[in-house]
Amino acid sequence: MKSVRVVVVGAGVIGFSTAVCIAEALPFCSVTLVAERFTPDTTSDVAAGIIWNSGYPDIPVERQRRWFKDNFDHFLAIAQSQHAPEAGVMMSSGWQIFKEVPAEKKPYWSDLVLGFRHMTASELKRFPDHKFGQAFTTLKCECSTYLPWLEKRFKKAGGRVEQRKVNSLQELSGYDIIVNCSGLGSKTLVGDTQMHPIRGQILKVQAPWLKHFIDENGKTYIYPGIHSVTIGGTRQEGDWRLDVDEGDTRSIIERCSRLEPSLSKAKVLSTWVGLRPGRRNVRVEREEVLLQGRWVPVVHNYGHGGGGVTISWGTALDALGLVRQCIHEMPLHAKL
C-alpha cells in the first residue's frame, strides 16, 4: 500500500525530473504531478538544452558542482545508451567565445565536461572580433522529446498526472508533502517577489551542415540538434511578452550569421518564445506551511533561470533528499 501522498507542482524539466526521482526512489509514496501546462507548452520546450551555465552568485560552488556533476552523469548515461534517440539526448562539441578575456578563464564545471581547453590562436582566427575562447564537449537535451520520455518513465514508476491550474497551496492540503517546481509560477503560488521573467526568443533552422555549437558568452548562440539547429537569443529581464518579436528575429539571424555566415542560407522552420524563471539564486529548500489547520511540509525546487536543463537532475536529487527528511520526521500514524 502506498502510504505517503506526495504532489509535485509543475510539468517542466524540473517538475518531471523531481517527480521521477521521488517515484523511483520511494516506491511507498503515491506521487501525483499536477500542472496547468504540459509539453509542448512549457518553458522547457523553448530551452536550447545545452548543458553548461554561468552559476548562481550566493550558492556555494561545491553545491553547484554537485548539481552539475549529478546532472552531467545522468545525461551522459542516457547519451551512451539505447535510449538516446527517444530521450532526445546527444553529445555536442563546440566553442564558447568572448570579445574580452573573462575574469574567470576556467568555470566551475570545466573539469566536469569532456575535453575542456582554451582555444588556440589559429582556432580564434575564425572569430576575429573575439579575444578568448573555450572548447569542450558537453550534452544537449531536446526537451520536446525528453519531457514525454520522462513522463513515460514517471508513469512506469506508478506516478499519476493531472492537468489543472493550482492557484493556491491550500488546494493541495490533502497531500502529506508538497513539492513546488512551478518555476515562474512561484511568484504567485508562494508569493516569491524575487521571481521575474527573463524573456527568451529562439529560432529553429534547417542547417544540417553545422555540427559544432558556437556560443558567444550566452548572448548569441548556435546549437546543432537532432532534427534542426537552434539559434538565439534574447535575455530580456522583466519582459512578459510571449508573442514573437520580428525585430528580435532579425537581430538573431544577423548576429548568428556574423558568427556562422552559412546561416544566411538556412531555412527558418519555427520561432519560439519562452519566459525563463529568473531568480538571483535557485531555491532548493523546505519549509512548513499551515494548510487547513495542518502543518504541511513543502519542498521548493525552482528559480533556475536559464540553467534548468543544466542542473535539473542535480537539484531533483537534492529535492528527493529533502522529501526523505520530511518522511523521516513524520509522526508514525501519518505514514500508515
N, C-alpha and C positions, 0 to 999 in steps of 0.2 A: 504494500500500500504506500502510495506517495504521501508523505506526511507533512512536508513543509511547502507552503504555496508561495511561489516567487513570481513576481511580474516584472518584466523588462519593458520600459517605455522607449520606443524608437526603433526604426527598422533600417537605419543606415548601416554603414560598415561597423560602427562602434556598437550599435544595439545588437546586431546579429552575431558579431564576434563574441560579445559578452554572453548572450543567450546560449550559444553553442558551448562555450566553456563551462557554464553552470550546468546545463542539461547533461553534458557528457561526464563531468567530474562528480556530480552529486545526483545519482540516479534516484535517490529517495525524495528528491524535490520535484514538485509539479511546476513546470516552468511555462508561463504564458508570455508571449511577446505581443504588445499592443502598440499600434501606431496608426496615424491618420494616412500616411503616405508610404507606399512600398515602391521598390524598383519597378519601372524606370523613372519614378518621380521623386527620388530622394536627392539630396545634395551630393551624396557619394557617387551617384551616377554621372555627375559632371566632373568628378575628380580626375586629374591626369593619371593619378595612381602610381607615380614613380616613388620609390622608397628612398628618401633622404629628407632631412629638414634642417631648419636653422636653429631649432631648440626653443626652450622657454626660459625666460630670464631668472625666475625665482625658484626653480625646481632643481634640486641637487643633480649635478651632472651624472653621478653614479646611478641615480634612479632613471634618468633619461637613457643612459647607456643600456640598462637592463631592459627597458621597454623596447628599445630599438633592436637589441640582440634577440630577444624572445620573438619579436615580430619578424626579423630577417630570417631566423632559423625556420619559423613556421612557413613563410612563403617559399624559401629555398627548397624545403622538403616537398612542397607541392610542385614547384617548377621542375624538380627532378623525378617526379612520379608520373604514373599513367593518367593522373587526374588533371594535369596541367591544362590541356585544351578546354575541358568542360568547366574548370575553375577560372579560366581566363588569366592565368599567371604565366609570366615569361621572364627570362633573364634579359637584361638590357645594358649595353655598354655605351659609353659616350663621354662627353666633356661638360664640365661646368666652368664657365669663363667669366672673367671680371675685367672691367675697364680700369680699375685701380687695384693694386695689391691689397687684399683684405688683411685686417689686423690678425685674424686667425687663419693661418695657412693650412692647418690640419684640423678639420671639425671633429667634434667628439666621437663621431661614428666612423672616422677614416679607417680604423683597423677592423671594423665590423662588416664593411662591404668587401668586395673582392678586388684585389689588384690596385688599390688606391696609390696614385703617384702624382707628382706635379707634371704638367705638360712641358714638353721640350720647346726650345726656341723655334725649331722647324715646324712643330705642330701649331704653334701660336701664329705663324705667318698666315695661316688661313683666316685668322681673325685679327686684322691689322689694328682695329680700334681697341684691342684688349691687351693688357699687360701681364695677365696671370691666368692660369687655368689648372684644373684638376681633372685627371682621367681616372675612371673606375667602372666597375661592373656592379650593377645593383639589380633590383627586380621591379617589374611593373605588373600592376594588378588592374584588370579591366572590370570595374565594379558592376557594370551592366550584366556581366557573365558571372562574376564572383558572388554577388548577392543571392541570385537564385540557387547557386550551388550551396551556399551557407544555409539557406532556408531549408533545402532538402536534407542537409546534414542535421539541422536542428530538429526537424520533424522525425527523422530516423531515430534520434535520441529521446523521442517521446514528447517533444515540445509542441505547444499549441500556438496558433497565430490568430489574432483578432484585429480587424481593421476598423478602427474608430478613433475619434479625437479624444484625448484626455485633457480636459480643461483645468482640472484641479486634482491634487493628490488625494483629496477627500473621496474621490470616485473609486479609489483603489484600496479603501480601508479594509476590504475583505481579504486582503493578502497578508501573509506573515512578513514578507520582505519585499520592498520596492527597489528596483534598480533603475535609476534615471539616466538614460542615454539619449535624451531628447535634443541634444545639440542646441541650436539657436532657440528652440522652443523653451529652453530652461529660463529664458528671460521672463516669460510669463508664468510658466508652470511652477517654478520655485522662486520667482521674484529676484533673479540674479541680475543686478544692474550692471555687472561687468560685461555681460554678453552683448555683442554687437555684430551686425552683418559685415562681412568682407566680400563684396560682390566680385565674382569671377566669371569671365566670358571666355569660351574656347571655341575652336573650330575643329571639326574632323575633316581631313582632306585625304584624297587619294594620291599617294606618292610612294608606291611600293619600292622604288629605287632607294629610299632612305632607310638605313639600317642602324644608325647611331643617333643617340639623343644629343641635343645641344641645349644647354640651359645657361642663360645669361643672368646669373645671380637671382634666379627665381622670378624675374620680371618678364622676360621673353623666353619662350621655350618651344622646343620641337621634340616630341616624344613618339617615335615609331611604335605602333602597337600591332596586335594580331591581324586586325582587319583594316585598319586605317592609321593615319598619323594625326596625333593631337597637337595642335599649335595654339599658343596663347601668349599672353593672357592679360588679365587685369587684376588689381588688388585695390578695390575701391571701398575704403573704410566707411561704415555708416550708411552705405547705399543699399536701399531695399528693392531697387528695380529688378524685376525678373524678365523684362522684355529685352529682346536683342537690340543692342545699340549699333547702328550701322557705322557710326564713327569709330567705335571700338573694333568692329570687324575689319575696317580698312587699315586701322593702326596695327592690328595683329598681323595681317598679311604683309604689310610694309616692313615691319620690324623683323619678322621671321625671314622674309625674303632677303634682307640685308645679310643675315647670318647664313642662309642657305638659298642662293639665287634660284635654284631649280624649282623652288616652291611657287614661283610666279606662274609655272605651268600646271600646277596641281589643281585638280577639280575639287571644289568645296562640296562635301557630302552633307554636312549639317552644322548648325551653330547652337551652342548650349550656354545657358546662364544658370549659375547656382550661387547661393549665399553661404559662404563658409561661416562656421560658428566661432566667431572671433572672441578671444579672451586672452588676457595677458598670460595666464598660465592655465594649463589643463586642470580640471578639478576631478581628482580621484580620491574620494574620502567618504566617510559615513557619518550619519547623524541620526538622531531620534526625532520623529515628528509626531505631534499629537493629532490623531485622526479618529473622529467619532468617539472621543473619550478614551482612546487607547494609544499608547506609545508604540509607534511602528518604526523599525529600522529602515533607513533609506540610504542606499549606496549610490553615490554620484559618479558618473564617468562621462564627462562632456567638456566642451570648450577646446577642442583640438585645433581649431583654426584650419590652416592648410595642411596640417600634418596628420590627418585622420588615418589614412591608409598606412602611413609610415610607422605608427605606433599602435595601431588598432588591436593587434593580438596581445601586445605587451600590456596595455592598460586593461584589456579584458581579463588577463590573468591576475592583475592586481585587484580588480573588482571581484573576481572569484574568491580571492583570499579574504576580502572584506565580508563577502557573503558567508564564508566559512566561519569567520569570527562571530557574526550575528547569530548563526545557528548554534555555535558552541555556547553562547551566552544566554540562549533562550531558556526559560523555565521548562522543565521536563514535559509538563502537560501540553505545552504548545507544539511539541514535536510528535505527540501521539495521535 
